[in-house]
Amino acid sequence: MRHLLVTLETVYKKRPFTENIPMTTKLSALQSWVDQVADHTQPDAIHWCTGTDDEYQEFIEIMLSDGTLTTLNQEQYPNCYLHRSDPSDVARVEHLTFVCTDEAEDAGPNNNWMSPADGHAKIDALFDGCMKGRMMFVIPYCMGPIGSPYSRCGVEITDSPYVVANMKLMTRMGSDALERIENEGTFVRGLHSTGDLDPERRFIMHFPDELSIKSIGSGYGGNALLGKKCHALRIASHQARQEGWLAEHMLIVGLESPAGAVHYVACAFPSACGKTNLAMLVPPDSLPGWKVWTLGDDIAWLHPDEGGKLRAINPESGYFGVVPGTNETTNKNAYDMIMHDTIFTNVATTEDNEPWWEGKKDGTPTTDWQGRAFDSANGKAAHPNSRFTVAATNNPCYSSLADAPEGVPISAIVFGGRRKQLAPLVYEAKSWKHGVLVGAGVASETTSANVGEVGVIRRDPMAMKPFCGYNFADYWSHWLAFGERLEHLPKIFHVNWFRQNDEGEFLWPGFGENLRVLEWIIERCEGRAGAHESPIGFLPNPEDINTTDLDISPQVLEALTSVDREQWRIEMESVGEYLESYGDRLPDALRQQQQTIAAELSKSTYKS
């Protein structure tokens, strides 16, 4: 077992915390909950986290002394550390993740359901006495800028110092968050314990109506850092529906054209579709004058403002990213930012004790992610889901607007998927309702990174399939409602960087060259770029995409901007079948959009 047991002697005699630690709070509801959890879990002591840099360093030193962390090469990777998790605990466990509502229909077929009573009973039995011999940490945190009206707060209770250290990097955690919680009187309650890391005793339960989360048996980020997917998406999507905003699995990127025009774009892609790379895009030398900066790489909260626009904040303050494949070519900004002040999880190491992962161009692994001498016969050196945790301010293209309480106005929403043949490089939805259908029909072909057969089409509406905290049909109705509420709606687009020819070669170069597609999207938002109408939306003409200094043939560009009627007729039938699987709750407006496009494709001889 590789998790840390933090005893009183370890914490207070060997490595005392030097901060003035509030052992109580003036918010009676919070204090009462902490007391109840302590009575139930039986920790040896309680530490209220203040979120200071000194406290963070003390947690690091505690974990180094216990072996939970090891120090990496400090000359090449200053303040970088390695965590090796239990081999059974290396990823999200969707099959053990539940949404607990009174009625199963409210959770929807997109979630595993359990009644609140059964959910509490099942997981509470596992929490009974689980923190004996350990320290209980109370983590007040704010998702979003502390002073933003769009932010929401929570408190996570955990027995894992690894979780505390990661929450320090990923959220606005500590005394300032506690002060806001005490002033507002409301917060999301998250209870976590690593338990005994037994996969048979591992569950993540969400109780949307109670604004609470309970997670036990895992130390992995998505299961244990409760501010991330659990709060910022599953619970927040429920809050957003009730309060009139959107909590989405989206990056936020800022773009400034050579002419000085600034736009902010929110993009939702399923896994393995280039989300982080786009969030940290580096303009190619062939497109001088462009500036790109990152506001978020994973989650966006979108709120209507008084002027009828959608404004976005990134609720997180750090990145918990997949590291394999990251190098100076694929994502230079990400590569540069993890060279210091980073916690690596389940990467390999070299003879010089530097972190190593598949796709890294320098170094040779000598020790694999489990701490064994590396032998290629045993598989990959780094785990395919190995991670880095780093503060957002490490990013060379970090924008201080990520801390702006008013957020940023969104000009365009972009959905995307991995399709070899079907989807063109880019197209624009004809209306907001059509755009919701585009998002609801998002699909990707599975890759070798997925469990199961390669090349299978999987629907992942709005890239939210694992994260929407309620019935997708109700979620789509919520999206559609913004069409009536907002005067200045963002335009909606779909992109596909992954079109291939018959030989399996990619038609589009991708990476930094994707800026050319974003340029067309921005110009469409400004009413300046050309396009032609097709049954599936507005497509650029080949000459509308900036190909200056790009080695791409007219034939390839034609293929990238074309639609095959028969392929799309079959696709829209599939989308219709998927939507109807949600039954009576499916909004009629979405059904009508699908039927209209399907009818156009059936009667048309269109191929462009």
Protein Blocks (a to p, Z undefined) as FASTA:
>chain_A
ZZdcddfklmmmmmccfbdcdfbdfblklmmmmmmmmmmnopabdcddehiaklmmmmmm
mmmmnomaccddfklmghiacddddfklgbccfklcccddfblklnopmbccddfklmmm
mmmmmmgoplgoiacddddddedjfklckbccdddddfbfklmmmmmmmpccdjklmmmm
mmnopacdddddekjopaklgccdddfknopaddehiabfklmmmmlmmmmmmmmmmmmm
mnopacddddddddddfkopacdddddddehiopmmmmmoccdfklghiacddfbfkbcc
ddddfkopacdddfbfbdcddfehpafklommlmmmmmgopacehiacdfkopacdehia
gdcdfbdfkopacdfknopfbdfkbccdddfklpmkbcfklmgmnlpadfbdcdddddfk
lpgfbdcdfbfklmmmmmmmgccdddfkbgcjehiacddehhlmmmpcbdfklmmmmmmm
mmmmpmbdcddddddfkbccfkopafbgglmlmmmmmmmmmmmmnopagcdddfkbccdd
fklpccehiacdfklmmmmmcccfklmmmmmmmmmmmmmmnommlcfklmmmmmmmmmmm
mmpccdZZ
